[in-house]
Amino acid sequence: MTTKKKISFTGALFRILGFSLLGGMAVGALSAVLMLEGGVTDRTSILATAGALMGAVMIVVAGVYSIRWWQSVDEAVRHAHAWAWYWGGSAGLAISTLFFIVFTVTDGVVARALMQKLGYEGGAVEFGMILTAGPMLLGYGIAWGIWWLRHR
C-alpha cells in the first residue's frame, strides 16, 4: 500500500508559483525566438499566443498541486474550505451581482464614473474581474476565519 506524501498549503503554493515562473520563462523565451527569427512579426499574435500558453501552464500546474494538496489534508480542513467557499463565496457573489445590477440599470454611467474615480479608465475587463473575484475571495477569507474560530 502506498502512502501519499503530505503537502502543506504553502508548499503547494510555492511549487505552483515556481512551476508557473518556469513555464512563463519558457513561453517568454519562445515568444522572443519567434520575434527574432521573423517567423511571426505580428506582436499582438505573439502576445496572445504567449498569454494563452501561460494560462494553460498555470491551470495545469495549479490543478495538479491543488488536487494533491486536497487529497493530503484531513476532513476538518476540507470541511472548512468547502464551508468557506459556499457561504463566503456566495455572499461575495451576491455583492458582485448587486454591482452588476446597478451598473446595468444605470446603463454603465455609474460603472464609468467609478472606473474614472479609481483610475481604471480603459480597463473595463480588469475592473469587472476585480469586482467579481474580489468580494468572493474576501467573503471566503472571512468565512474561513469564522469557521476556524467556531471550531477551536
N, CA and C atoms as an extended XYZ file, in Angstrom:
456
Properties=species:S:1:pos:R:3:atomname:S:1:resname:S:1:resid:I:1 pbc="F F F"
N         0.836       -1.169        0.000 N   MET     1
C         0.000        0.000        0.000 CA  MET     1
C         0.890        1.245        0.000 C   MET     1
N         0.622        2.157       -0.917 N   THR     2
C         1.437        3.369       -0.995 CA  THR     2
C         0.758        4.491       -0.245 C   THR     2
N         1.554        5.260        0.462 N   THR     3
C         1.014        6.430        1.148 CA  THR     3
C         1.511        7.666        0.418 C   THR     3
N         0.607        8.607        0.242 N   LYS     4
C         0.978        9.839       -0.438 CA  LYS     4
C         1.652       10.771        0.557 C   LYS     4
N         2.682       11.433        0.080 N   LYS     5
C         3.381       12.399        0.903 CA  LYS     5
C         2.468       13.610        1.108 C   LYS     5
N         2.367       14.055        2.368 N   LYS     6
C         1.535       15.219        2.647 CA  LYS     6
C         2.192       16.477        2.105 C   LYS     6
N         1.372       17.335        1.554 N   ILE     7
C         1.848       18.606        1.022 CA  ILE     7
C         1.192       19.708        1.834 C   ILE     7
N         1.994       20.609        2.373 N   SER     8
C         1.412       21.741        3.092 CA  SER     8
C         0.846       22.724        2.074 C   SER     8
N        -0.032       23.582        2.545 N   PHE     9
C        -0.627       24.582        1.662 CA  PHE     9
C         0.448       25.496        1.096 C   PHE     9
N         1.373       25.951        1.959 N   THR    10
C         2.430       26.843        1.479 CA  THR    10
C         3.379       26.098        0.541 C   THR    10
N         3.631       24.821        0.823 N   GLY    11
C         4.477       24.031       -0.070 CA  GLY    11
C         3.861       23.926       -1.449 C   GLY    11
N         2.571       23.652       -1.504 N   ALA    12
C         1.879       23.570       -2.798 CA  ALA    12
C         1.890       24.922       -3.489 C   ALA    12
N         1.668       25.992       -2.721 N   LEU    13
C         1.646       27.337       -3.293 CA  LEU    13
C         2.999       27.693       -3.905 C   LEU    13
N         4.090       27.407       -3.181 N   PHE    14
C         5.418       27.716       -3.715 CA  PHE    14
C         5.751       26.860       -4.926 C   PHE    14
N         5.294       25.620       -4.949 N   ARG    15
C         5.521       24.785       -6.133 CA  ARG    15
C         4.748       25.335       -7.327 C   ARG    15
N         3.501       25.748       -7.081 N   ILE    16
C         2.699       26.338       -8.161 CA  ILE    16
C         3.390       27.582       -8.706 C   ILE    16
N         3.833       28.458       -7.801 N   LEU    17
C         4.498       29.684       -8.237 CA  LEU    17
C         5.797       29.379       -8.979 C   LEU    17
N         6.574       28.422       -8.470 N   GLY    18
C         7.838       28.060       -9.114 CA  GLY    18
C         7.641       27.489      -10.504 C   GLY    18
N         6.728       26.526      -10.632 N   PHE    19
C         6.495       25.934      -11.950 CA  PHE    19
C         5.858       26.938      -12.906 C   PHE    19
N         5.014       27.829      -12.381 N   SER    20
C         4.425       28.864      -13.235 CA  SER    20
C         5.500       29.836      -13.706 C   SER    20
N         6.452       30.147      -12.822 N   LEU    21
C         7.567       31.016      -13.209 CA  LEU    21
C         8.393       30.366      -14.319 C   LEU    21
N         8.717       29.096      -14.138 N   LEU    22
C         9.475       28.378      -15.169 CA  LEU    22
C         8.691       28.302      -16.479 C   LEU    22
N         7.404       28.029      -16.378 N   GLY    23
C         6.562       27.993      -17.579 CA  GLY    23
C         6.506       29.347      -18.257 C   GLY    23
N         6.396       30.401      -17.472 N   GLY    24
C         6.374       31.753      -18.026 CA  GLY    24
C         7.674       32.116      -18.721 C   GLY    24
N         8.794       31.691      -18.114 N   MET    25
C        10.089       31.938      -18.739 CA  MET    25
C        10.205       31.184      -20.072 C   MET    25
N         9.705       29.960      -20.100 N   ALA    26
C         9.746       29.173      -21.337 CA  ALA    26
C         8.873       29.817      -22.415 C   ALA    26
N         7.689       30.254      -22.039 N   VAL    27
C         6.795       30.899      -23.001 CA  VAL    27
C         7.406       32.217      -23.480 C   VAL    27
N         8.014       32.967      -22.557 N   GLY    28
C         8.677       34.221      -22.939 CA  GLY    28
C         9.833       33.986      -23.895 C   GLY    28
N        10.617       32.959      -23.609 N   ALA    29
C        11.741       32.630      -24.494 CA  ALA    29
C        11.234       32.223      -25.878 C   ALA    29
N        10.175       31.421      -25.917 N   LEU    30
C         9.594       31.016      -27.194 CA  LEU    30
C         9.102       32.234      -27.971 C   LEU    30
N         8.454       33.166      -27.264 N   SER    31
C         7.967       34.381      -27.918 CA  SER    31
C         9.129       35.197      -28.486 C   SER    31
N        10.205       35.306      -27.721 N   ALA    32
C        11.364       36.072      -28.179 CA  ALA    32
C        11.982       35.422      -29.402 C   ALA    32
N        12.086       34.109      -29.394 N   VAL    33
C        12.652       33.403      -30.547 CA  VAL    33
C        11.778       33.626      -31.774 C   VAL    33
N        10.468       33.537      -31.606 N   LEU    34
C         9.570       33.752      -32.752 CA  LEU    34
C         9.721       35.157      -33.309 C   LEU    34
N         9.885       36.146      -32.440 N   MET    35
C        10.031       37.526      -32.903 CA  MET    35
C        11.389       37.739      -33.577 C   MET    35
N        12.455       37.174      -32.996 N   LEU    36
C        13.797       37.371      -33.549 CA  LEU    36
C        13.996       36.638      -34.868 C   LEU    36
N        13.417       35.461      -34.968 N   GLU    37
C        13.563       34.674      -36.192 CA  GLU    37
C        12.728       35.227      -37.329 C   GLU    37
N        11.788       36.088      -37.005 N   GLY    38
C        10.961       36.685      -38.041 CA  GLY    38
C         9.851       35.776      -38.530 C   GLY    38
N         9.654       34.649      -37.863 N   GLY    39
C         8.594       33.728      -38.257 CA  GLY    39
C         7.224       34.350      -38.047 C   GLY    39
N         7.073       35.051      -36.967 N   VAL    40
C         5.824       35.747      -36.676 CA  VAL    40
C         6.193       37.184      -36.354 C   VAL    40
N         5.663       38.114      -37.113 N   THR    41
C         6.030       39.516      -36.902 CA  THR    41
C         4.935       40.310      -36.202 C   THR    41
N         3.747       39.772      -36.149 N   ASP    42
C         2.641       40.484      -35.521 CA  ASP    42
C         2.754       40.348      -34.003 C   ASP    42
N         3.103       41.435      -33.346 N   ARG    43
C         3.326       41.441      -31.890 CA  ARG    43
C         2.075       41.009      -31.129 C   ARG    43
N         0.914       41.424      -31.576 N   THR    44
C        -0.331       41.068      -30.895 CA  THR    44
C        -0.560       39.564      -30.931 C   THR    44
N        -0.280       38.931      -32.062 N   SER    45
C        -0.442       37.477      -32.172 CA  SER    45
C         0.501       36.751      -31.229 C   SER    45
N         1.737       37.224      -31.152 N   ILE    46
C         2.709       36.593      -30.260 CA  ILE    46
C         2.274       36.738      -28.818 C   ILE    46
N         1.831       37.931      -28.426 N   LEU    47
C         1.393       38.151      -27.046 CA  LEU    47
C         0.153       37.322      -26.714 C   LEU    47
N        -0.768       37.223      -27.652 N   ALA    48
C        -1.971       36.417      -27.416 CA  ALA    48
C        -1.615       34.944      -27.275 C   ALA    48
N        -0.726       34.460      -28.134 N   THR    49
C        -0.296       33.062      -28.059 CA  THR    49
C         0.447       32.794      -26.758 C   THR    49
N         1.352       33.698      -26.396 N   ALA    50
C         2.107       33.544      -25.152 CA  ALA    50
C         1.172       33.584      -23.944 C   ALA    50
N         0.212       34.479      -23.962 N   GLY    51
C        -0.752       34.552      -22.860 CA  GLY    51
C        -1.576       33.282      -22.738 C   GLY    51
N        -2.007       32.747      -23.869 N   ALA    52
C        -2.787       31.509      -23.845 CA  ALA    52
C        -1.946       30.342      -23.338 C   ALA    52
N        -0.698       30.241      -23.803 N   LEU    53
C         0.190       29.181      -23.334 CA  LEU    53
C         0.472       29.310      -21.839 C   LEU    53
N         0.725       30.531      -21.381 N   MET    54
C         0.998       30.737      -19.957 CA  MET    54
C        -0.227       30.406      -19.122 C   MET    54
N        -1.395       30.784      -19.598 N   GLY    55
C        -2.626       30.431      -18.888 CA  GLY    55
C        -2.799       28.929      -18.776 C   GLY    55
N        -2.498       28.219      -19.858 N   ALA    56
C        -2.608       26.758      -19.842 CA  ALA    56
C        -1.610       26.145      -18.860 C   ALA    56
N        -0.379       26.659      -18.849 N   VAL    57
C         0.638       26.157      -17.910 CA  VAL    57
C         0.168       26.370      -16.477 C   VAL    57
N        -0.329       27.563      -16.178 N   MET    58
C        -0.763       27.867      -14.817 CA  MET    58
C        -1.947       26.997      -14.399 C   MET    58
N        -2.883       26.773      -15.301 N   ILE    59
C        -4.051       25.951      -14.977 CA  ILE    59
C        -3.638       24.512      -14.688 C   ILE    59
N        -2.773       23.969      -15.513 N   VAL    60
C        -2.330       22.586      -15.316 CA  VAL    60
C        -1.555       22.448      -14.008 C   VAL    60
N        -0.580       23.331      -13.791 N   VAL    61
C         0.239       23.248      -12.576 CA  VAL    61
C        -0.611       23.458      -11.332 C   VAL    61
N        -1.441       24.493      -11.342 N   ALA    62
C        -2.287       24.752      -10.178 CA  ALA    62
C        -3.271       23.610       -9.957 C   ALA    62
N        -3.805       23.054      -11.019 N   GLY    63
C        -4.743       21.937      -10.888 CA  GLY    63
C        -4.091       20.720      -10.272 C   GLY    63
N        -2.901       20.375      -10.751 N   VAL    64
C        -2.194       19.197      -10.222 CA  VAL    64
C        -1.902       19.369       -8.735 C   VAL    64
N        -1.336       20.510       -8.365 N   TYR    65
C        -0.973       20.694       -6.963 CA  TYR    65
C        -2.182       20.940       -6.071 C   TYR    65
N        -3.233       21.525       -6.593 N   SER    66
C        -4.453       21.689       -5.790 CA  SER    66
C        -5.063       20.326       -5.471 C   SER    66
N        -5.100       19.448       -6.458 N   ILE    67
C        -5.644       18.101       -6.233 CA  ILE    67
C        -4.770       17.331       -5.247 C   ILE    67
N        -3.449       17.409       -5.421 N   ARG    68
C        -2.547       16.712       -4.496 CA  ARG    68
C        -2.689       17.242       -3.075 C   ARG    68
N        -2.799       18.559       -2.933 N   TRP    69
C        -2.956       19.152       -1.604 CA  TRP    69
C        -4.284       18.711       -0.986 C   TRP    69
N        -5.374       18.768       -1.762 N   TRP    70
C        -6.697       18.402       -1.261 CA  TRP    70
C        -6.712       16.953       -0.781 C   TRP    70
N        -6.046       16.071       -1.517 N   GLN    71
C        -6.009       14.667       -1.126 CA  GLN    71
C        -5.159       14.428        0.119 C   GLN    71
N        -4.254       15.343        0.431 N   SER    72
C        -3.361       15.128        1.565 CA  SER    72
C        -3.861       15.739        2.868 C   SER    72
N        -4.927       16.536        2.838 N   VAL    73
C        -5.402       17.175        4.075 CA  VAL    73
C        -6.505       16.343        4.721 C   VAL    73
N        -6.737       16.627        5.996 N   ASP    74
C        -7.752       15.865        6.723 CA  ASP    74
C        -9.151       16.435        6.489 C   ASP    74
N       -10.129       15.758        7.054 N   GLU    75
C       -11.540       16.101        6.819 CA  GLU    75
C       -11.902       17.488        7.360 C   GLU    75
N       -11.301       17.900        8.464 N   ALA    76
C       -11.606       19.217        9.037 CA  ALA    76
C       -11.189       20.342        8.086 C   ALA    76
N       -10.028       20.224        7.507 N   VAL    77
C        -9.555       21.239        6.569 CA  VAL    77
C       -10.440       21.270        5.329 C   VAL    77
N       -10.802       20.102        4.830 N   ARG    78
C       -11.687       20.047        3.664 CA  ARG    78
C       -13.027       20.704        3.977 C   ARG    78
N       -13.581       20.381        5.143 N   HIS    79
C       -14.868       20.946        5.525 CA  HIS    79
C       -14.777       22.461        5.679 C   HIS    79
N       -13.701       22.935        6.277 N   ALA    80
C       -13.528       24.384        6.460 CA  ALA    80
C       -13.490       25.100        5.114 C   ALA    80
N       -12.737       24.569        4.174 N   HIS    81
C       -12.637       25.225        2.867 CA  HIS    81
C       -13.958       25.140        2.093 C   HIS    81
N       -14.598       23.993        2.135 N   ALA    82
C       -15.878       23.857        1.432 CA  ALA    82
C       -16.927       24.797        2.030 C   ALA    82
N       -16.977       24.857        3.347 N   TRP    83
C       -17.931       25.734        4.034 CA  TRP    83
C       -17.638       27.191        3.698 C   TRP    83
N       -16.371       27.570        3.717 N   ALA    84
C       -15.991       28.955        3.441 CA  ALA    84
C       -16.319       29.346        2.003 C   ALA    84
N       -16.072       28.435        1.044 N   TRP    85
C       -16.400       28.760       -0.334 CA  TRP    85
C       -17.903       28.858       -0.532 C   TRP    85
N       -18.645       27.971        0.128 N   TYR    86
C       -20.099       28.010       -0.038 CA  TYR    86
C       -20.668       29.304        0.525 C   TYR    86
N       -20.409       29.585        1.799 N   TRP    87
C       -21.011       30.751        2.434 CA  TRP    87
C       -20.308       32.056        2.062 C   TRP    87
N       -18.999       32.087        2.167 N   GLY    88
C       -18.268       33.323        1.868 CA  GLY    88
C       -18.261       33.662        0.395 C   GLY    88
N       -18.008       32.655       -0.443 N   GLY    89
C       -18.011       32.890       -1.884 CA  GLY    89
C       -19.390       33.287       -2.390 C   GLY    89
N       -20.429       32.665       -1.839 N   SER    90
C       -21.798       33.007       -2.245 CA  SER    90
C       -22.165       34.421       -1.828 C   SER    90
N       -21.776       34.813       -0.612 N   ALA    91
C       -22.047       36.182       -0.157 CA  ALA    91
C       -21.301       37.186       -1.032 C   ALA    91
N       -20.054       36.882       -1.365 N   GLY    92
C       -19.287       37.761       -2.247 CA  GLY    92
C       -19.896       37.863       -3.631 C   GLY    92
N       -20.398       36.734       -4.139 N   LEU    93
C       -21.041       36.743       -5.446 CA  LEU    93
C       -22.327       37.569       -5.410 C   LEU    93
N       -23.032       37.551       -4.294 N   ALA    94
C       -24.236       38.380       -4.152 CA  ALA    94
C       -23.877       39.864       -4.227 C   ALA    94
N       -22.765       40.240       -3.616 N   ILE    95
C       -22.316       41.637       -3.685 CA  ILE    95
C       -21.931       41.983       -5.123 C   ILE    95
N       -21.235       41.087       -5.796 N   SER    96
C       -20.876       41.311       -7.199 CA  SER    96
C       -22.123       41.461       -8.067 C   SER    96
N       -23.144       40.673       -7.765 N   THR    97
C       -24.402       40.756       -8.509 CA  THR    97
C       -25.069       42.113       -8.297 C   THR    97
N       -24.990       42.654       -7.091 N   LEU    98
C       -25.540       43.993       -6.836 CA  LEU    98
C       -24.823       45.043       -7.693 C   LEU    98
N       -23.477       44.951       -7.766 N   PHE    99
C       -22.736       45.857       -8.641 CA  PHE    99
C       -23.231       45.720      -10.081 C   PHE    99
N       -23.384       44.496      -10.543 N   PHE   100
C       -23.834       44.248      -11.910 CA  PHE   100
C       -25.204       44.875      -12.162 C   PHE   100
N       -26.127       44.697      -11.230 N   ILE   101
C       -27.475       45.247      -11.392 CA  ILE   101
C       -27.433       46.772      -11.448 C   ILE   101
N       -26.686       47.394      -10.523 N   VAL   102
C       -26.594       48.860      -10.507 CA  VAL   102
C       -25.969       49.366      -11.803 C   VAL   102
N       -24.897       48.713      -12.263 N   PHE   103
C       -24.235       49.156      -13.488 CA  PHE   103
C       -25.125       48.974      -14.705 C   PHE   103
N       -25.929       47.910      -14.730 N   THR   104
C       -26.817       47.644      -15.860 CA  THR   104
C       -27.983       48.622      -15.883 C   THR   104
N       -28.604       48.832      -14.727 N   VAL   105
C       -29.766       49.725      -14.650 CA  VAL   105
C       -29.393       51.156      -15.027 C   VAL   105
N       -28.187       51.586      -14.644 N   THR   106
C       -27.762       52.957      -14.947 CA  THR   106
C       -27.094       53.063      -16.319 C   THR   106
N       -27.196       52.014      -17.113 N   ASP   107
C       -26.642       51.981      -18.468 CA  ASP   107
C       -25.140       52.270      -18.487 C   ASP   107
N       -24.440       51.831      -17.452 N   GLY   108
C       -22.987       51.953      -17.396 CA  GLY   108
C       -22.467       53.278      -16.901 C   GLY   108
N       -23.356       54.229      -16.601 N   VAL   109
C       -22.915       55.553      -16.151 CA  VAL   109
C       -22.176       55.438      -14.820 C   VAL   109
N       -22.733       54.692      -13.884 N   VAL   110
C       -22.108       54.525      -12.575 CA  VAL   110
C       -20.783       53.781      -12.710 C   VAL   110
N       -20.749       52.767      -13.556 N   ALA   111
C       -19.510       51.999      -13.758 CA  ALA   111
C       -18.408       52.889      -14.319 C   ALA   111
N       -18.731       53.692      -15.341 N   ARG   112
C       -17.723       54.567      -15.927 CA  ARG   112
C       -17.245       55.609      -14.927 C   ARG   112
N       -18.166       56.164      -14.143 N   ALA   113
C       -17.777       57.160      -13.136 CA  ALA   113
C       -16.877       56.531      -12.070 C   ALA   113
N       -17.218       55.330      -11.641 N   LEU   114
C       -16.402       54.645      -10.635 CA  LEU   114
C       -15.028       54.284      -11.189 C   LEU   114
N       -14.974       53.810      -12.444 N   MET   115
C       -13.687       53.497      -13.064 CA  MET   115
C       -12.819       54.744      -13.194 C   MET   115
N       -13.449       55.868      -13.553 N   GLN   116
C       -12.702       57.115      -13.683 CA  GLN   116
C       -12.159       57.559      -12.333 C   GLN   116
N       -12.977       57.462      -11.297 N   LYS   117
C       -12.561       57.879       -9.960 CA  LYS   117
C       -11.427       57.002       -9.423 C   LYS   117
N       -11.465       55.706       -9.734 N   LEU   118
C       -10.445       54.769       -9.249 CA  LEU   118
C        -9.251       54.634      -10.196 C   LEU   118
N        -9.303       55.298      -11.347 N   GLY   119
C        -8.183       55.251      -12.282 CA  GLY   119
C        -8.147       54.007      -13.157 C   GLY   119
N        -9.290       53.395      -13.397 N   TYR   120
C        -9.354       52.194      -14.242 CA  TYR   120
C        -9.925       52.492      -15.618 C   TYR   120
N        -9.857       53.725      -16.068 N   GLU   121
C       -10.390       54.055      -17.384 CA  GLU   121
C        -9.689       53.217      -18.446 C   GLU   121
N       -10.472       52.633      -19.329 N   GLY   122
C        -9.921       51.787      -20.365 CA  GLY   122
C        -9.621       50.373      -19.897 C   GLY   122
N        -9.885       50.088      -18.645 N   GLY   123
C        -9.613       48.758      -18.105 CA  GLY   123
C       -10.886       48.112      -17.598 C   GLY   123
N       -11.928       48.118      -18.426 N   ALA   124
C       -13.228       47.604      -18.001 CA  ALA   124
C       -13.181       46.117      -17.667 C   ALA   124
N       -12.405       45.345      -18.420 N   VAL   125
C       -12.329       43.905      -18.163 CA  VAL   125
C       -11.677       43.653      -16.807 C   VAL   125
N       -10.536       44.326      -16.562 N   GLU   126
C        -9.847       44.155      -15.290 CA  GLU   126
C       -10.727       44.618      -14.130 C   GLU   126
N       -11.405       45.741      -14.325 N   PHE   127
C       -12.294       46.277      -13.294 CA  PHE   127
C       -13.414       45.288      -12.982 C   PHE   127
N       -13.999       44.694      -14.021 N   GLY   128
C       -15.052       43.697      -13.825 CA  GLY   128
C       -14.549       42.461      -13.105 C   GLY   128
N       -13.329       42.034      -13.442 N   MET   129
C       -12.759       40.867      -12.767 CA  MET   129
C       -12.532       41.153      -11.284 C   MET   129
N       -12.035       42.342      -10.980 N   ILE   130
C       -11.802       42.720       -9.584 CA  ILE   130
C       -13.119       42.775       -8.826 C   ILE   130
N       -14.151       43.361       -9.444 N   LEU   131
C       -15.448       43.467       -8.771 CA  LEU   131
C       -16.169       42.132       -8.651 C   LEU   131
N       -15.750       41.128       -9.409 N   THR   132
C       -16.344       39.800       -9.299 CA  THR   132
C       -15.555       38.926       -8.335 C   THR   132
N       -14.260       38.799       -8.587 N   ALA   133
C       -13.441       37.899       -7.765 CA  ALA   133
C       -13.119       38.493       -6.399 C   ALA   133
N       -12.955       39.795       -6.327 N   GLY   134
C       -12.583       40.445       -5.060 CA  GLY   134
C       -13.547       40.149       -3.918 C   GLY   134
N       -14.844       40.458       -4.068 N   PRO   135
C       -15.784       40.160       -2.981 CA  PRO   135
C       -15.891       38.668       -2.661 C   PRO   135
N       -15.759       37.820       -3.682 N   MET   136
C       -15.825       36.370       -3.429 CA  MET   136
C       -14.633       35.913       -2.587 C   MET   136
N       -13.433       36.373       -2.930 N   LEU   137
C       -12.242       35.996       -2.165 CA  LEU   137
C       -12.269       36.590       -0.761 C   LEU   137
N       -12.731       37.818       -0.646 N   LEU   138
C       -12.844       38.441        0.674 CA  LEU   138
C       -13.866       37.692        1.531 C   LEU   138
N       -15.010       37.359        0.940 N   GLY   139
C       -16.027       36.592        1.659 CA  GLY   139
C       -15.520       35.232        2.080 C   GLY   139
N       -14.773       34.575        1.183 N   TYR   140
C       -14.182       33.276        1.507 CA  TYR   140
C       -13.238       33.403        2.692 C   TYR   140
N       -12.369       34.389        2.674 N   GLY   141
C       -11.408       34.573        3.763 CA  GLY   141
C       -12.086       34.819        5.093 C   GLY   141
N       -13.113       35.642        5.082 N   ILE   142
C       -13.849       35.932        6.316 CA  ILE   142
C       -14.561       34.675        6.809 C   ILE   142
N       -15.232       33.973        5.920 N   ALA   143
C       -15.956       32.758        6.309 CA  ALA   143
C       -15.008       31.674        6.799 C   ALA   143
N       -13.836       31.553        6.177 N   TRP   144
C       -12.844       30.564        6.603 CA  TRP   144
C       -12.386       30.865        8.026 C   TRP   144
N       -12.115       32.140        8.310 N   GLY   145
C       -11.719       32.541        9.661 CA  GLY   145
C       -12.822       32.268       10.680 C   GLY   145
N       -14.061       32.559       10.312 N   ILE   146
C       -15.199       32.307       11.206 CA  ILE   146
C       -15.314       30.813       11.490 C   ILE   146
N       -15.168       29.979       10.468 N   TRP   147
C       -15.284       28.534       10.674 CA  TRP   147
C       -14.242       28.058       11.673 C   TRP   147
N       -12.988       28.490       11.504 N   TRP   148
C       -11.942       28.034       12.408 CA  TRP   148
C       -12.113       28.590       13.809 C   TRP   148
N       -12.601       29.825       13.945 N   LEU   149
C       -12.842       30.375       15.289 CA  LEU   149
C       -13.968       29.623       15.999 C   LEU   149
N       -14.992       29.231       15.262 N   ARG   150
C       -16.117       28.499       15.858 CA  ARG   150
C       -15.764       27.065       16.231 C   ARG   150
N       -14.756       26.493       15.566 N   HIS   151
C       -14.423       25.091       15.802 CA  HIS   151
C       -13.119       24.884       16.573 C   HIS   151
N       -12.711       25.837       17.314 N   ARG   152
C       -11.498       25.704       18.129 CA  ARG   152
C       -11.829       25.116       19.459 C   ARG   152
